[in-house]
């Protein structure tokens, strides 16, 4: 009987040499030490923060279509056929009061076009915080065409999707999810760019930076799509991360403080009477005379609109009535597509004098950038083109996450009995980083963790978890070595 040699098990699948996830050259420089650390951070961020990013991308993608959905669903409330001369705004408000009894008048929005309805918004008891009840009035016959619960200027469909994207309908607690996504997206993007651009490449393969490779399916092809697509869309990812942080719950407050300290706070027109009027054609009102006369205002809503138009305001106007006898009408433009129209004026209801005026051109640069960034993030700044760009970015992020998880899966050992998932990058990468690089990196990371709490807290959890796993493995290895030594000692 011939003795046969058992077949050797199939070898482990090797990672490709050009993979940016594999250190292939050791030149002793700062990059050779920093690269493994970036790789480990990029890997764990993708695996652990990826689900947050995926939810944000999917809900954001759904949100991009809400303007068109609203225009169809609420066409009856939003649009009318012009017929005759418009009724006075006061008559339209009276009709709205009948439709929403017991509400406190908050604002009246006069549409920019002849076919737009007038929105009359009331604060009504029993509504959730941040919500109001709005009546949509035909300006030509003062007929109320419907009432809707609104959040700011958003109608129910957009308000629902907006809340889904920001909070998953979980209230303030839910805002943490979107802030985690925004706090880590830029980290993942910058780390990925550094790894992709810093990967070893010959000149003839420089094209591979921008164009995904063709060929057999596998990890190399997946990596190529992940890296090249990420490079093309990285600017959009960074813009979404930055603008999303500006109105987040935790980081947004800190960013606002920094912006204020740099003189970039968003200004607002003053509605208080008695501080002197200003604006073209306004000579200033006497404080005592103005305060006394406001008990019997002579300027109605239509008068406030006429004065605002004479001051150069145009487009859609939002009129906020005086809150008390010492307050003025505030009229501001609300055109949030390019170019922005955000001028505002305060008007004394007794005399018609403009007591304060604020032009968007006079906003600090940081305030303008904030306004433009938020409106672009919401798909408002450039209309449908803005919405399409956001949809493409959302789809790209979904693709990047899919390719990232697929690479992790394809890197797993294929030998029978191997682990289910691929191994993470090796530990101890930080020890390879030169001190001259590690010291400022640690300082910058600490500052970012302070100002972006939901970046700092997960990072601390990552480090604690990593140290815990290392300690457990070290103890297991020590016990295994001790058990292995015991038979040897007994044999002696």
C-alpha positions in Angstrom: 0.0 0.0 0.0 1.5 3.3 -1.1 1.5 6.0 1.5 0.2 9.3 0.1 1.1 12.7 1.3 -1.9 14.8 2.4 -2.6 17.8 0.3 -1.5 21.1 1.7 -4.2 23.6 2.7 -4.7 26.4 0.2 -2.6 29.5 1.0 -4.2 32.6 2.5 -5.3 35.1 -0.1 -2.6 37.8 -0.3 -3.3 41.4 -0.3 -2.2 43.2 -3.5 1.2 44.9 -3.4 -0.1 48.2 -4.7 -2.9 48.4 -2.1 -2.7 51.7 -0.3 -3.7 49.7 2.8 -0.4 47.9 2.8 2.8 49.7 3.8 5.1 48.7 0.9 8.0 50.9 1.4 9.9 52.0 4.4 12.0 55.1 3.8 12.3 56.0 7.4 10.6 59.4 6.9 7.6 61.0 8.6 5.2 59.6 6.1 6.3 56.0 6.5 5.6 56.4 10.2 2.3 58.3 9.9 0.8 56.1 7.2 0.1 53.0 9.3 -1.6 55.3 11.9 -3.8 56.9 9.2 -4.6 53.5 7.9 -5.7 52.2 11.2 -7.8 55.3 11.9 -9.3 55.1 8.4 -10.2 51.5 8.8 -11.9 51.8 12.2 -13.7 55.0 11.3 -15.1 53.3 8.2 -16.2 50.2 10.1 -17.7 51.9 13.2 -18.8 55.3 11.9 -19.8 53.9 8.5 -23.4 53.1 9.6 -24.0 56.7 10.8 -22.7 58.0 7.5 -24.9 55.5 5.6 -28.0 56.7 7.4 -27.1 60.3 6.8 -26.5 59.7 3.1 -29.8 57.8 2.5 -31.9 60.3 4.4 -30.1 63.2 2.8 -30.8 61.6 -0.6 -34.5 61.4 0.1 -34.5 65.0 1.3 -33.1 66.3 -2.0 -36.4 65.6 -3.7 -38.7 67.3 -1.2 -39.1 70.7 -3.1 -40.6 68.9 -6.1 -42.7 66.7 -3.9 -44.1 69.7 -2.1 -44.9 71.6 -5.2 -47.1 68.6 -6.3 -48.6 67.6 -3.0 -49.5 71.2 -1.8 -50.2 72.8 -5.1 -53.7 73.7 -4.0 -52.4 75.5 -1.0 -49.4 77.2 -2.7 -50.7 78.4 -6.0 -53.7 80.3 -7.3 -54.9 81.7 -10.7 -54.6 85.5 -10.6 -58.0 87.2 -10.9 -58.7 90.9 -10.2 -56.9 93.0 -7.6 -55.4 91.5 -4.3 -57.4 92.1 -1.1 -55.6 94.0 1.7 -53.3 91.9 3.8 -55.4 92.8 6.9 -58.4 91.2 5.3 -56.4 88.1 4.4 -55.2 87.9 8.0 -58.8 88.2 9.3 -59.7 85.2 7.1 -56.8 83.3 8.5 -57.8 84.0 12.1 -61.2 82.5 11.4 -59.5 79.4 10.1 -57.1 79.2 13.0 -58.9 80.6 16.0 -57.0 81.3 19.2 -53.6 81.5 17.6 -51.1 84.3 18.1 -50.0 86.0 14.8 -46.3 85.3 14.1 -45.8 86.5 10.6 -47.3 87.1 7.2 -45.4 86.0 4.1 -46.2 87.8 0.8 -45.2 85.6 -2.2 -42.9 86.9 -4.9 -45.2 86.0 -7.8 -48.8 86.8 -8.7 -49.8 83.2 -8.4 -48.4 82.7 -4.9 -50.8 82.4 -1.9 -50.2 84.5 1.2 -48.9 82.6 4.2 -50.3 83.7 7.6 -48.5 81.9 10.4 -49.8 81.5 14.0 -48.4 80.1 17.2 -50.9 77.7 18.5 -50.9 76.0 21.9 -50.4 72.2 21.9 -48.0 72.1 18.9 -44.6 70.5 19.3 -41.7 72.9 19.9 -40.6 74.6 16.7 -43.9 74.1 14.9 -46.6 76.6 13.9 -49.9 76.5 12.1 -50.1 78.3 8.8 -53.1 79.4 6.7 -52.7 79.7 3.0 -54.9 82.5 1.7 -55.9 83.4 -1.9 -54.7 87.0 -2.1 -57.5 87.9 -4.6 -60.5 86.9 -2.6 -59.1 86.3 0.9 -60.3 82.7 0.8 -58.3 80.3 2.9 -57.2 77.4 0.7 -56.0 75.3 3.5 -54.1 75.1 6.8 -50.9 73.1 7.5 -48.6 72.5 10.4 -45.3 74.0 9.5 -41.7 74.0 10.9 -40.2 77.4 10.1 -40.9 77.8 6.4 -41.0 74.0 5.7 -44.3 72.4 4.9 -45.1 68.9 6.4 -43.4 66.8 3.8 -40.1 68.7 3.9 -40.3 69.1 7.7 -40.8 65.3 8.0 -37.8 64.4 5.9 -35.7 67.2 7.4 -36.4 65.8 10.9 -35.6 62.3 9.6 -32.2 63.5 8.3 -31.3 65.5 11.3 -32.7 63.5 14.2 -34.3 60.3 12.9 -37.5 61.6 14.6 -35.9 61.0 18.0 -35.8 64.6 19.2 -32.7 66.2 20.6 -31.1 62.8 21.4 -31.4 61.9 17.7 -29.3 64.9 16.7 -26.3 63.1 18.1 -26.3 60.6 15.1 -26.1 63.3 12.5 -23.5 65.2 14.4 -21.3 62.1 14.8 -21.6 61.6 11.0 -20.6 65.3 10.3 -17.8 65.2 12.9 -16.1 62.2 11.4 -16.8 62.5 7.7 -14.0 65.0 7.1 -11.6 62.8 9.1 -12.4 59.8 6.9 -12.2 61.9 3.7 -8.8 63.6 4.5 -7.3 60.3 5.8 -8.5 58.5 2.7 -7.1 61.2 0.4 -3.7 61.0 2.1 -3.6 57.2 1.8 -4.7 57.3 -1.8 -2.4 60.1 -3.0 0.5 58.7 -0.9 0.3 55.2 -2.3 3.4 54.0 -4.3 2.7 54.6 -8.0 4.8 54.8 -11.2 4.3 57.6 -13.6 2.6 55.4 -16.1 0.0 54.6 -13.5 -0.8 58.1 -12.4 -3.9 57.9 -14.4 -5.2 55.4 -11.9 -5.6 58.2 -9.4 -8.5 59.6 -11.2 -9.9 56.7 -13.4 -11.0 53.4 -11.8 -9.3 50.4 -13.2 -10.9 47.8 -15.4 -10.3 44.1 -15.3 -11.4 41.1 -13.3 -13.6 41.8 -10.3 -11.8 41.7 -7.0 -10.2 43.7 -4.3 -7.9 45.7 -6.6 -10.8 46.8 -8.7 -12.9 47.7 -5.7 -10.1 49.7 -4.2 -9.6 51.5 -7.5 -13.3 52.6 -7.5 -13.1 53.5 -3.8 -10.1 55.7 -4.2 -10.8 57.4 -7.6 -14.4 58.1 -6.8 -13.5 59.5 -3.4 -10.9 61.8 -5.0 -13.5 63.3 -7.3 -16.2 63.8 -4.7 -14.0 64.7 -1.7 -14.7 68.5 -2.0 -18.4 67.8 -1.7 -17.9 65.5 1.3 -15.8 68.1 3.1 -18.4 70.9 2.3 -21.3 68.8 3.7 -19.3 68.0 6.8 -18.4 71.6 7.5 -21.9 73.0 6.9 -23.5 70.2 8.8 -21.4 71.0 11.9 -22.4 74.7 11.8 -25.9 74.0 13.1 -25.2 70.8 15.1 -26.2 70.6 18.7 -22.8 70.4 20.4 -20.2 71.5 17.9 -22.5 74.2 16.4 -22.4 76.1 19.7 -18.6 76.1 19.8 -18.3 77.0 16.1 -20.7 79.9 16.8 -18.6 81.2 19.6 -15.5 81.1 17.5 -17.3 82.8 14.6 -18.5 85.6 17.0 -15.0 86.0 18.4 -13.7 86.5 14.8 -16.3 89.2 14.2 -18.4 87.0 11.9 -21.7 86.8 13.8 -24.8 87.0 11.8 -26.4 90.5 12.4 -30.1 91.1 12.7 -32.2 94.2 12.4 -33.5 95.7 15.6 -37.2 95.9 16.2 -36.9 98.2 19.3 -38.3 101.7 18.9 -36.7 104.8 20.3 -33.1 104.4 19.2 -33.3 106.7 16.1 -34.3 105.9 12.6 -32.0 105.3 9.7 -32.3 104.3 6.1 -32.8 106.1 2.8 -35.3 108.9 3.2 -35.8 108.5 6.9 -35.1 111.4 9.1 -35.5 109.7 12.5 -38.4 109.5 14.9 -38.7 111.0 18.3 -38.7 108.2 20.9 -41.4 109.6 23.1 -43.7 110.5 20.3 -43.2 107.1 18.6 -43.9 105.1 21.7 -47.0 107.0 22.5 -48.4 106.8 19.0 -47.9 103.1 18.7 -51.1 102.6 20.8 -53.0 103.6 17.6 -50.8 102.4 14.7 -51.4 104.2 11.4 -49.3 101.9 9.3 -50.9 98.5 8.4 -49.4 95.4 6.9 -49.8 96.7 3.3 -48.2 100.0 4.3 -45.3 98.2 5.8 -44.8 96.3 2.5 -45.0 99.5 0.5 -42.3 101.2 2.7 -40.1 98.0 2.5 -40.4 98.1 -1.3 -39.4 101.7 -1.4 -36.3 100.8 0.6 -35.3 98.3 -2.1 -36.6 95.0 -0.7 -38.0 92.7 -3.3 -39.0 89.1 -3.9 -40.7 87.1 -1.2 -41.2 89.3 1.9 -41.9 88.1 5.5 -43.6 90.6 7.7 -43.4 90.3 11.5 -46.0 92.5 13.2 -45.0 94.5 16.3 -44.8 92.4 19.5 -45.9 95.3 21.7 -46.1 99.1 21.8 -42.4 99.5 21.8 -41.7 97.3 18.8 -41.6 98.0 15.1 -42.7 96.0 12.0 -39.8 93.9 10.7 -39.9 93.1 7.0 -37.2 90.9 5.5 -36.5 89.3 2.2 -36.5 85.5 2.1 -35.0 84.6 -1.3 -32.5 81.9 -0.6 -31.4 81.0 -4.1 -28.5 82.7 -5.8 -28.1 85.6 -5.6 -29.3 85.7 -2.0 -31.8 88.4 -1.0 -31.8 88.8 2.8 -32.2 92.5 3.3 -34.4 93.6 6.2 -36.0 96.8 7.6 -37.7 97.8 10.8 -40.6 100.3 10.4 -42.3 102.4 13.1 -46.0 101.4 13.0 -47.1 104.9 14.1 -45.0 107.1 11.7 -43.9 104.8 8.9 -40.3 105.8 9.6 -37.6 103.2 9.0 -35.9 102.8 12.3 -33.3 100.3 11.3 -32.1 98.7 8.0 -29.7 95.8 7.3 -28.5 94.8 3.9 -27.1 91.4 3.2 -24.1 93.1 1.4 -23.1 94.5 4.8 -23.0 91.0 6.5 -19.5 90.0 7.7 -17.8 87.6 5.3 -18.1 84.7 7.7 -21.8 85.3 8.2 -22.3 85.3 4.4 -20.3 82.1 4.0 -22.4 80.5 6.8 -25.6 81.5 5.1 -24.4 80.3 1.7 -23.1 77.1 3.1 -26.3 76.2 4.9 -28.5 77.0 2.0 -26.3 74.9 -0.3 -26.4 72.0 2.2 -30.2 72.2 2.0 -30.3 72.3 -1.8 -31.7 75.9 -1.9 -28.8 78.0 -3.2 -28.7 77.0 -6.9 -32.1 75.4 -7.2 -32.4 72.0 -9.1 -28.7 72.0 -9.9 -28.0 72.2 -6.2 -30.4 69.3 -5.5 -28.8 67.2 -8.3 -25.3 67.8 -6.9 -26.4 66.8 -3.4 -28.0 63.6 -4.8 -24.8 62.7 -6.6 -22.7 63.3 -3.4 -25.1 61.2 -1.4 -25.0 58.4 -3.9 -21.2 58.6 -4.0 -21.0 58.3 -0.2 -23.2 55.2 -0.3 -20.9 53.8 -3.0 -17.8 54.6 -1.0 -19.2 52.8 2.1 -20.2 49.8 0.0 -16.7 49.5 -1.6 -15.1 50.0 1.8 -17.0 47.2 3.5 -16.5 45.0 0.4 -12.8 45.4 0.6 -12.9 44.4 4.3 -14.8 41.3 3.3 -12.5 40.4 0.4 -9.5 40.7 2.6 -10.7 37.8 4.8 -8.7 34.6 4.9 -10.2 32.0 2.5 -8.7 28.9 4.2 -11.2 26.6 5.8 -11.8 27.6 9.4 -10.5 31.1 8.8 -12.0 34.2 10.4 -15.2 35.6 8.9 -13.8 39.1 8.3 -10.5 40.5 7.2 -8.0 41.4 9.8 -7.7 45.0 10.8 -4.4 46.9 10.3 -1.7 46.0 12.8 -1.6 47.7 16.2 1.1 50.0 17.6 1.1 52.2 14.5 1.5 55.3 16.7 4.9 54.1 17.8 6.2 54.6 14.3 5.3 58.2 14.1 8.3 60.5 14.8 8.0 62.7 17.9 8.2 65.9 15.9 5.0 64.8 14.1 3.2 63.1 17.0 3.5 66.0 19.4 1.7 68.7 17.3 -0.7 66.0 16.0 -1.7 65.2 19.6 -2.3 68.9 20.4 -4.4 69.5 17.3 -6.4 66.3 18.1 -7.1 67.5 21.6 -8.3 70.9 20.4 -10.6 69.3 17.8 -11.9 66.9 20.5 -12.8 69.9 22.7 -14.6 71.9 20.0 -16.1 68.8 18.3 -17.3 66.7 21.3 -18.8 64.0 19.1 -15.5 63.6 17.4 -13.6 63.5 20.7 -15.9 61.1 22.6 -15.9 58.3 19.9 -12.1 58.7 19.5 -11.7 58.2 23.2 -13.9 55.1 23.0 -11.8 53.8 20.1 -8.6 54.2 22.0 -10.1 52.7 25.2 -11.5 49.7 23.2 -8.2 49.2 21.4 -6.2 49.2 24.6 -8.7 46.8 26.3 -8.4 44.4 23.4 -4.6 44.6 23.5 -4.6 43.9 27.2 -6.9 40.9 26.9 -4.8 39.4 24.1 -1.6 40.0 26.1 -3.1 38.1 29.0 -4.2 35.2 26.8 -0.8 35.0 25.2 0.9 35.0 28.6 -1.4 32.2 29.9 -0.8 30.2 26.7 3.0 30.6 27.1 2.7 29.5 30.7 0.7 26.4 29.8 3.3 25.5 27.1 6.2 25.8 29.6 4.5 23.6 32.2 5.1 20.2 30.4 8.7 21.2 29.7 9.4 21.9 33.3 7.7 18.6 34.4 9.8 16.7 31.9 13.0 18.1 33.4 
